[in-house]
Amino acid sequence: MVTIEELKETFAAVFGEELNIADINESSNLRKDIGMTSIHLIYMAMTLEEKYQVRFTNNDFESIATIGDVINKIQGGNN
């Protein structure tokens, strides 16, 4: 089971100080609260695909808006 702390560590390793990840929670919006751009989302997907053996599709980018959505996607696998 992926945790918010694991995502924080992963995001910090990939994005460094670029994003506001210190106080994220499940309802944190990737774009509005964390500051992710489209490029950040692509890097996030690539990193998480490799780390958790999950695949992000174009439809996922339309439906994933929060940290909770990311966790649900990872836990749901390729669904």
C-alpha positions, 0 to 999 in steps of 0.5 A: 500500500502506497502512503503519502509519505512515500509519494512525498519522498518520490516527488522530492527525489524527482522534483526537488524544491520545484513543487510545494510538497511539504504539507500534501494530503490526500485531498491536495490538488496536483495542479492548484495545491502542489503546482504541477504543470503538464510536464510535471505530471508526465514525469510523475507518471513515468516515475510512478510507473517504474516504481509501482509497476502501474501504467498511466493512460491519457484518460488517467491524466483527465481523471487524476486531480488529487494525491488521493487519485494518484494513490487509488491509481497505484493501488488499483494497478492497471485498472 
